[in-house]
Every structure is written in structure tokens, then in C-alpha cells.
Amino acid sequence: MTLPPLSPQPAWLLTLALTAGLACLPAHGQDAGKALNLLGSFLRQAAPAEAPAPAQPSTPGGMLGNMLGASFAPAGAGQAARAGDLIGLLSQSLEQIDEPREIEIGRQLAAVLLGSKPLHPDMALQRYVNQLGRWISLQSSRPQLPWTFAVLDDAGFNAFAAPGGYVFVTKGLIERVADEAELAGILAHEITHVTARHHLQAIAKTARAGLLTQVVGSQVKGQLAGAVSAQFLSLGRDLYSRGLDQSDEFDADRSGVALAARAGFDPYGLVAVLQQLRTATPDNPLFALSLSTHPPAQQRLDLLEQAMGNRMDGLSGQQAVTVAQRMERLAASRTASSSNAPAAAAPAGRRVPVKK
């Protein structure tokens, strides 16, 4: 295993980018509720009205399956036709799915994820995660995607992605990362899933494996509209409750640490996250889903150690910045800007380190 080519961004450029506000959410000072509604309505365009969520079962796959079950109600003819078109695409080769179609498929699946849990109401946190994610995505192989990052109001330690540039992390995950480099490592891992089209490959494989047989059978019974929307929901539920292939996860780990480093972060941030996951037990409900949908943390650490060796040691060791500290700095910068006062800056000739 080898790491992708690496051209790290300097730490000072990261600080400048986050302070400047590379975000897809509105700037500070606008109504937070409106901003969350904008993001929610954008993603929910792909899904019909939600039904009340039933009680969560005890198994990890069942937990997410139940959460996702409320996000798609039986669709009308228009929604079924759109889902049917997407299902047809997924049954073809990936080469036939161009970027606009990939984004539409991703928006459908992002609506499934958004239907699982509400967005966290902290507008400053939503803005910060978007700033951070957008900065990292700009260093990826597909910076042109309409990248959208959001925080779900959930206590579990989870992160999800969907084709086309949609990435979700839970509030519980953010509360448990030790510093910004760890969060950056997780976001880089999810961004890599998107750039490599891992989710698209997985659901296309599922679709080709037998979905069309079920849809043809429903046509004979004259129930195509409801069956197609249900089958697309089934694809999403299967994808996020079963997880990706282990090879995809290993690739996202390996490429993710390189991407995080290119963005100016300590490449060992993801390693620290995996060390935390290694100590978690499968019966812990906060970690159960993440553990069940990924390879064992020790195996991921072993493969990362083989891939990284000591080649990235020179990019680590700088002072850590916690998420809370970064948000305080961003808030101070916005306050200074809104009052027409110069924002605090490092002395001339010095740069503010943001990595460990």
C-alpha cells in the first residue's frame, strides 16, 4: 500500500481560509433558523413527507434502518418516475453515470440521511464544519463538486457520505474528537469515499444483483409506482446499515490521511480516531453502528502504519487546536470584522500553527 502524492498546504493558509469563511452556509449575522431551513429544504427536495420514526431496535443495522425508514413515504407518480430513472442508471455501468446524475443520486441518499436525524440547531457549529469540510474538499481530486457538510443532532459516533459531495457527521462524534486534526481526518476519509465513488459503486452492485427482477415483478402486478420508491429506499437502507466493502474503507483511510495532510492538518489525526475506536466495545450504543459498518480498528491501524511508515512524521508534532478553540477564534474574527475593527493576527513574519 502506498500513499497518494502529497503537497501539503502551509498551516497559515488553513488559518486564513477558515477565517475568511470558505463556507456554503450564510455568513454570521443572518438568521440561523433560515440557514438551517435552507440546507434542510435543499436536501429534502429529494424526499416526500416524512412519517413518524418508530422506536429504535437494538442491533446497529436495525438502528439505522429504522432511522432511515421514516425518510421516504410511498411516492406519487412523479417521485416514482425519478426514482425509477435513478434505479435504471444504477443498473448500468458507472461510466454511464455522469456527474450531474451522480449528484442527483447523492441528493436522494442525502435526503435519506437527513431524514434519519434532524440537523443540529447550533448555527455556528454548522458553519464551522462547512468551512472545514469545504477547505479540505478543495484539496481533493474533485473540488468542483457542490460539497455540502452538515452536523446531525445525534449522540452516536458516526459519519456518513453520499455521492456528489454530501457529508454528514454527528454531534456525538464532534464532542469526542480531541482536536481539529482528528475531525479533519474523519472528513477527509468521507470526502475520499465521495471522490472515489465508493457509495455509487456499492449501490450499483446491489442494483445489478437483483433489484430489476423485483421491479419487473411489481410491473406485472401493476404496482410499479410504490415499488420503485420502496426499492430506492431499500438501496439506501442497505448501503448505510451494511457499510462499504473493507477495501473501500482501507482506501479511504490511506487516501484520507494524505488529503488531510495536503489541507494542512496533522496526518495522524485519523490514526488517533482509530485508536479511540479500538478501545470502544460493540455493545456501546454510541459506537455500535460505526464499529459494525467498518473493519476492525486494529486492522485499519496496521494497514495505515504500513502505508505511512515514517514518511509523514515531519508533518506532525505541531500544537493542537481543539474544535472549541477554532470556533472561538472564528467568532472573534467575525465580531472584529462586523465592528470594522482589525481581526487579531499573528505578528509579522510568524505563522499560527494549527497542527499537532
C-alpha positions in Angstrom: 0.0 0.0 0.0 1.3 3.4 -0.9 0.1 6.9 -0.1 -1.0 9.2 -2.9 1.3 12.1 -3.8 1.5 14.8 -1.1 1.8 18.5 -1.5 0.9 19.9 2.0 -0.7 23.3 2.3 1.0 25.6 4.9 -0.7 25.9 8.2 -1.1 29.7 7.9 -3.1 29.2 4.7 -5.5 26.9 6.6 -6.0 29.6 9.2 -6.6 32.2 6.6 -9.1 30.0 4.7 -11.1 29.2 7.8 -11.1 32.8 9.0 -12.1 34.1 5.5 -15.2 31.8 5.6 -15.0 29.1 2.9 -18.5 28.1 3.7 -21.6 27.1 1.9 -23.9 28.4 4.6 -24.8 32.1 5.1 -22.4 34.4 6.9 -22.7 35.2 10.6 -25.3 37.8 11.4 -28.1 36.2 9.2 -30.9 34.3 10.8 -29.6 30.9 11.9 -33.0 29.2 11.6 -33.3 30.4 8.0 -29.9 29.0 7.2 -30.7 25.6 8.6 -34.1 25.6 6.8 -32.2 26.4 3.5 -30.0 23.4 4.0 -32.8 21.2 5.1 -35.1 22.2 2.3 -32.4 21.7 -0.3 -31.8 18.1 0.8 -35.4 17.4 1.4 -36.3 18.2 -2.2 -35.4 14.7 -3.0 -37.8 13.1 -0.5 -41.5 13.2 0.2 -43.1 14.0 3.6 -41.7 12.0 6.5 -43.6 9.7 8.7 -43.1 9.5 12.5 -40.0 7.5 13.3 -40.7 4.2 15.1 -38.7 3.0 18.2 -35.2 2.0 17.5 -34.3 -1.7 17.6 -31.2 -2.9 19.5 -29.0 -4.0 16.6 -26.7 -1.5 14.9 -28.1 -2.2 11.4 -31.6 -2.1 12.7 -31.0 1.2 14.4 -30.0 2.9 11.2 -32.5 1.0 9.2 -35.3 2.2 11.5 -34.0 5.7 11.4 -33.9 5.7 7.6 -37.3 4.1 7.3 -39.1 7.3 8.0 -37.4 9.3 5.3 -39.3 8.0 2.3 -43.1 7.6 2.3 -44.8 5.9 -0.7 -44.3 8.2 -3.6 -46.6 9.5 -6.2 -46.1 9.0 -9.9 -43.6 11.9 -10.3 -41.4 10.8 -7.5 -41.5 7.2 -8.6 -40.5 8.1 -12.1 -37.5 10.0 -10.8 -36.5 7.1 -8.6 -37.1 4.7 -11.4 -34.8 6.7 -13.7 -32.1 6.6 -11.0 -32.5 2.9 -10.4 -32.1 2.4 -14.2 -28.9 4.3 -14.1 -27.6 2.3 -11.1 -28.1 -0.9 -13.1 -25.8 0.4 -15.8 -22.0 0.7 -15.8 -20.6 3.6 -13.7 -19.2 5.1 -16.8 -22.7 5.9 -18.0 -23.4 7.9 -14.8 -22.1 11.4 -15.4 -21.5 14.0 -12.7 -25.0 15.6 -12.7 -26.7 12.2 -12.4 -24.2 11.3 -9.6 -25.1 14.5 -7.7 -28.9 13.7 -8.1 -28.4 10.2 -6.8 -26.4 11.6 -3.9 -29.1 14.1 -3.1 -31.7 11.3 -2.9 -29.4 9.4 -0.5 -28.6 12.6 1.4 -32.3 13.1 2.0 -32.4 9.6 3.5 -29.6 10.6 5.9 -31.3 13.9 6.7 -34.5 12.0 7.4 -32.7 9.9 10.0 -31.9 12.7 12.4 -32.5 16.4 12.5 -29.8 19.0 11.8 -28.1 20.2 15.0 -29.5 23.7 15.8 -26.1 25.3 16.5 -25.6 27.5 13.5 -22.0 28.4 14.4 -21.1 24.7 14.5 -22.8 24.0 11.2 -20.9 26.9 9.6 -17.6 25.8 11.1 -18.0 22.2 9.8 -18.9 23.5 6.4 -15.8 25.8 6.4 -13.6 23.0 7.5 -15.0 20.4 5.1 -15.0 22.8 2.1 -11.4 23.7 2.7 -10.4 20.0 2.7 -12.6 19.2 -0.3 -10.8 21.9 -2.3 -7.6 19.9 -1.9 -9.2 16.8 -3.2 -9.3 15.4 -6.7 -12.9 16.7 -7.2 -13.1 20.2 -5.8 -15.8 21.2 -8.3 -18.5 19.1 -6.7 -21.2 21.0 -4.8 -19.8 20.0 -1.4 -22.3 20.1 1.4 -21.4 19.3 5.1 -23.9 19.1 7.9 -24.0 18.1 11.6 -26.8 15.7 12.7 -28.3 16.1 16.1 -27.3 12.6 17.3 -25.2 11.4 20.2 -23.6 8.5 18.4 -20.1 8.5 17.0 -20.8 8.4 13.2 -20.0 9.9 9.9 -21.7 9.4 6.6 -21.3 10.4 2.9 -23.3 10.3 -0.2 -22.4 10.6 -3.9 -22.0 14.1 -5.3 -20.4 15.7 -2.3 -22.7 15.2 0.7 -21.0 14.6 4.1 -22.7 14.3 7.5 -21.1 14.0 10.9 -22.9 13.6 14.2 -22.7 15.9 17.2 -21.6 13.0 19.3 -18.6 12.5 17.0 -17.6 16.2 17.3 -17.8 16.0 21.0 -15.5 13.0 21.1 -12.7 14.2 18.8 -9.7 15.6 20.8 -8.8 18.3 18.3 -9.4 19.7 14.8 -6.9 17.4 13.2 -9.0 14.4 14.2 -12.2 15.9 12.8 -10.3 16.8 9.6 -9.1 13.2 9.3 -12.7 11.9 9.5 -13.9 14.5 7.0 -11.0 13.6 4.7 -11.9 9.9 5.0 -15.6 10.6 4.0 -14.5 13.0 1.2 -12.4 10.2 -0.2 -15.4 7.9 -0.3 -17.1 10.5 -2.5 -14.2 11.3 -4.8 -13.6 7.6 -5.4 -17.3 7.0 -5.9 -17.3 4.2 -3.4 -21.0 4.5 -2.4 -22.1 4.7 -6.1 -20.2 1.5 -6.8 -21.8 -0.2 -3.8 -25.4 0.6 -4.7 -24.8 -0.1 -8.4 -23.6 -3.5 -7.4 -26.7 -4.0 -5.3 -29.0 -2.8 -8.1 -27.4 -5.1 -10.6 -27.6 -8.1 -8.2 -31.4 -8.4 -8.3 -33.2 -5.1 -8.0 -34.5 -5.1 -11.6 -36.0 -8.5 -11.1 -38.1 -7.2 -8.2 -39.2 -4.1 -10.2 -40.2 -6.2 -13.2 -42.3 -8.4 -10.9 -44.0 -5.4 -9.5 -44.9 -4.2 -13.0 -46.8 -7.3 -13.7 -48.8 -6.7 -10.5 -49.5 -3.1 -11.6 -47.8 -1.6 -8.5 -44.7 0.0 -10.1 -45.0 3.5 -8.5 -44.9 2.4 -4.9 -42.4 -0.4 -5.6 -39.8 1.8 -7.3 -39.7 4.3 -4.5 -39.6 1.5 -1.9 -36.7 -0.2 -3.8 -34.7 3.0 -3.9 -35.2 3.4 -0.1 -34.1 -0.2 0.2 -30.9 0.6 -1.6 -30.2 3.4 0.8 -31.0 1.4 3.9 -28.9 -1.5 2.8 -26.0 0.8 1.9 -25.8 2.6 5.3 -26.7 -0.3 7.5 -24.4 -2.8 5.9 -21.4 -0.5 5.2 -19.0 -0.4 2.3 -16.5 -3.1 1.3 -13.5 -3.3 3.5 -11.2 -2.5 0.6 -13.1 0.8 0.2 -12.6 1.7 3.8 -8.9 0.9 3.7 -8.6 3.1 0.6 -10.4 5.9 2.3 -8.1 5.6 5.3 -5.0 5.7 3.2 -6.0 8.5 0.9 -7.7 10.4 3.7 -4.6 10.9 5.7 -2.8 12.2 2.6 -5.7 14.5 1.9 -5.8 15.8 5.4 -2.1 16.5 5.2 -2.4 18.3 1.9 -5.0 20.5 3.6 -2.5 21.4 6.3 -3.5 19.1 9.1 -1.6 16.5 11.2 -1.9 13.3 9.2 -2.0 11.3 12.4 -5.4 12.8 13.3 -7.3 9.8 11.7 -4.8 7.5 13.5 -5.8 9.0 16.8 -9.5 8.5 16.0 -8.9 4.8 15.1 -7.0 4.4 18.4 -10.1 5.6 20.2 -12.4 3.3 18.2 -10.0 0.4 19.1 -11.0 0.8 22.8 -14.7 1.0 22.1 -16.8 -2.1 22.6 -19.5 -3.2 20.2 -22.2 -3.2 22.9 -21.7 0.6 23.4 -24.7 2.1 21.6 -22.7 5.3 20.8 -20.1 3.3 18.8 -22.1 0.2 17.7 -23.1 1.4 14.3 -19.6 2.8 13.4 -18.0 -0.5 14.5 -20.4 -2.7 12.7 -20.0 -0.9 9.4 -16.2 -0.7 9.3 -13.3 -3.2 9.5 -11.8 -3.7 12.9 -9.9 -0.6 14.1 -6.7 -2.5 14.8 -6.6 -3.9 11.2 -7.1 -0.3 9.9 -4.3 0.9 12.1 -2.0 -1.9 11.0 -2.6 -1.1 7.3 -2.2 2.6 7.8 1.1 2.0 9.6 2.3 0.0 6.6 1.3 2.7 4.2 2.6 5.7 6.2 5.8 4.4 7.6 7.7 7.4 8.9 7.3 9.4 5.7 4.7 11.8 7.3 6.4 12.3 10.6 7.7 15.7 9.5 4.1 16.9 9.1 3.1 16.2 12.7 4.1 17.4 16.1 2.8 21.0 16.0 0.5 22.5 18.6 -3.1 21.1 18.5 -6.1 23.2 18.1 -9.4 21.9 19.6 -12.7 22.4 17.8 -13.8 24.8 20.6 -10.7 26.9 20.3 -11.1 27.2 16.5 -14.7 28.2 16.8 -13.8 30.8 19.4 -11.2 32.2 17.0 -13.6 32.3 14.2 -16.2 34.0 16.3 -13.7 36.6 17.5 -12.7 37.2 13.9 -16.3 37.7 12.8 -17.0 40.0 15.7 -14.0 42.1 14.9 -15.0 42.2 11.2 -18.6 43.2 11.9 -17.4 46.1 14.1 -14.9 47.3 11.5 -12.0 46.5 13.8 -8.9 44.7 12.5 -9.0 41.0 13.4 -6.3 39.5 15.6 -3.4 38.3 13.6 -0.1 36.7 14.3 2.9 39.0 14.4 4.6 39.8 11.1 6.9 37.0 10.0 5.2 34.4 12.1 2.5 31.8 11.3 -0.1 30.4 13.6 0.4 26.5 13.8 -2.8 24.5 13.6 -1.5 21.0 13.5 -0.2 18.9 16.4 
